[in-house]
Amino acid sequence: MEKNRLRELRKLKKVTQSEIAEKLGVSQAQVARIEAGINDINTEQMRKLAEILQVKPYELLPLEEQPDVLSDEEKEILQMIRKSSHSNRANNNNPPPQTEAKADITKQTQSPKER
């Protein structure tokens, strides 16, 4: 299993290990070790690499570890669910007035002391 996609993305963007090393502030050998999966990268290095390669940081992860990308339709459905959920929470803070039948049931279930 690959540790990262640095080599693949670097070659795709036509950037050399030396250029990456210079911008990252490490040696070319260090970049080679990162590509080989010998050395790990920290969060800050991942951010810088993503910026250098003009990709999102998660794109440096192996494909099987990347988040699923939602289609436009899935994003729209998710927005509708979130809006609905938000509306339901707002409505729960202001419950509708009790109907007479519901109030009557409440009275029947209360003990005489509670009435």
Steps between C-alpha positions, in 0.01 A plus 500: 500500500631842410564751778428810292453620142780757503704342218194453279375856552846652469556332163152594383574865581850472347679609818839357601596364841754784525230763441278341764794480742589866453142620555450262792830588665637145504761308301428325171586172677231574760242545220612169347454327840151653537405379151630153580294489819813474717434835670159635594391859457342718765191713457690817415707321237182354354347847473813637331522206260135545407560869435813428291319237293173696488290217642292455813696349791291181507600434138849414627352202686473159334178473298344248740541748787349798320147615581226415256411787269132585490321560174308826453175309554630348826612844620152640428334216692738554792416873506126419505550259790702758692237769441225263610697401808564865584128581458402208723736617774358851480144363518588282801598814689149639438264201516151549355219567749331192641174393347198445723525122456866499599429724800217266605730195480757685711237569767396134503856379556571742783429407858234708681775688688661611170174641360 
